């Protein structure tokens, strides 16, 4: 099993969520986060011509756990639906999961996801 953490633009959340749901991947968690990466923020023009930089931008982190066999498919779906082609589109991290337990039934492993 693999945990996929994708940090994306908030406006792309529905596209990613719908893409995953259409392919049968409905279990996920969403966390609203702020952060910065290569983009390093946005420079705004204030009143009187002064500029200021917002360097911590709002993003959304999507977390899901999938079988090893589905991992690459899910990563590709997230990439395709979250991509705008501009800097700041996000990052995806793939993390091995040793076990999963469904609290209600006690099922373990892939049966629990």
C-alpha positions as CSV (number, residue, x, y, z in Angstrom):
1,X,0.0,0.0,0.0
2,X,1.1,3.6,-0.7
3,X,0.0,6.9,0.8
4,X,-0.3,9.6,-1.8
5,X,-0.1,13.2,-0.5
6,X,-0.8,15.8,-3.2
7,X,-0.4,19.5,-2.6
8,X,-2.4,21.3,-5.2
9,X,-4.0,24.7,-6.1
10,X,-7.3,25.1,-4.2
11,X,-9.2,25.8,-7.5
12,X,-8.2,22.4,-8.9
13,X,-9.6,20.4,-6.0
14,X,-12.9,19.6,-7.6
15,X,-11.2,18.5,-10.8
16,X,-8.9,16.1,-8.9
17,X,-11.7,14.9,-6.6
18,X,-14.1,14.2,-9.6
19,X,-11.3,12.5,-11.6
20,X,-10.5,10.1,-8.7
21,X,-14.2,9.4,-8.0
22,X,-14.9,8.7,-11.6
23,X,-12.2,6.0,-11.5
24,X,-13.5,4.5,-8.3
25,X,-11.1,6.1,-5.8
26,X,-13.5,7.8,-3.4
27,X,-11.7,7.6,-0.1
28,X,-9.6,10.6,0.6
29,X,-8.9,13.4,3.1
30,X,-8.5,17.1,2.4
31,X,-6.5,19.5,4.4
32,X,-6.3,23.2,3.7
33,X,-2.7,24.3,4.1
34,X,-0.5,27.3,3.4
35,X,3.0,27.0,2.0
36,X,5.6,28.0,-0.4
37,X,7.9,26.3,-2.9
38,X,9.6,27.3,-6.1
39,X,6.9,29.9,-6.7
40,X,8.0,31.8,-3.6
41,X,4.8,33.8,-3.3
42,X,3.1,36.5,-5.3
43,X,3.9,40.2,-5.5
44,X,0.9,42.5,-5.2
45,X,0.7,46.2,-6.0
46,X,-0.8,48.2,-3.1
47,X,-2.2,51.6,-2.9
48,X,0.2,54.4,-3.9
49,X,2.2,52.0,-6.0
50,X,3.9,50.2,-3.1
51,X,4.5,46.4,-3.5
52,X,4.2,43.7,-1.0
53,X,4.8,40.0,-1.3
54,X,2.6,37.2,0.0
55,X,5.0,34.3,0.3
56,X,2.8,31.7,2.0
57,X,0.1,30.8,-0.4
58,X,-3.1,28.8,0.2
59,X,-3.0,25.2,-1.1
60,X,-4.9,22.0,-0.5
61,X,-3.4,18.7,0.6
62,X,-5.1,15.6,-0.6
63,X,-4.3,12.3,1.2
64,X,-5.3,8.9,0.1
65,X,-4.0,5.3,0.5
66,X,-4.1,3.0,-2.4
67,X,-2.8,-0.5,-3.4
68,X,0.6,-0.7,-4.9
69,X,-1.0,-1.7,-8.2
70,X,-3.1,1.5,-8.3
71,X,-0.5,3.9,-7.1
72,X,0.9,5.1,-10.5
73,X,-2.6,5.3,-12.0
74,X,-3.7,7.6,-9.1
75,X,-0.6,9.7,-9.4
76,X,-1.1,10.2,-13.1
77,X,-4.8,11.2,-12.6
78,X,-3.8,13.8,-10.0
79,X,-1.1,15.2,-12.3
80,X,-3.5,15.5,-15.2
81,X,-6.3,17.0,-13.3
82,X,-4.3,19.4,-11.2
83,X,-2.0,20.7,-13.9
84,X,-2.3,24.3,-15.1
85,X,1.2,24.5,-16.6
86,X,2.2,27.3,-14.4
87,X,4.6,27.4,-11.5
88,X,2.9,26.6,-8.2
89,X,0.8,23.6,-9.5
90,X,2.0,21.5,-6.6
91,X,3.8,18.4,-5.6
92,X,3.0,14.7,-5.0
93,X,4.6,12.6,-2.4
94,X,4.3,8.8,-2.3
95,X,4.9,7.2,1.1
96,X,4.9,3.4,1.9
97,X,2.2,2.3,4.3
98,X,3.0,-0.7,6.5
99,X,-0.6,-1.5,7.5
100,X,-4.2,-0.1,7.6
101,X,-6.9,-1.1,10.0
102,X,-10.6,-0.4,9.6
103,X,-11.8,0.6,13.1
104,X,-15.4,-0.6,12.7
105,X,-14.6,-4.2,11.5
106,X,-10.9,-4.8,12.4
107,X,-10.1,-5.6,8.7
108,X,-6.4,-5.1,8.0
109,X,-4.3,-4.4,5.0
110,X,-5.8,-3.7,1.6
111,X,-9.2,-4.9,2.8
112,X,-9.3,-1.9,5.1
113,X,-8.7,0.6,2.3
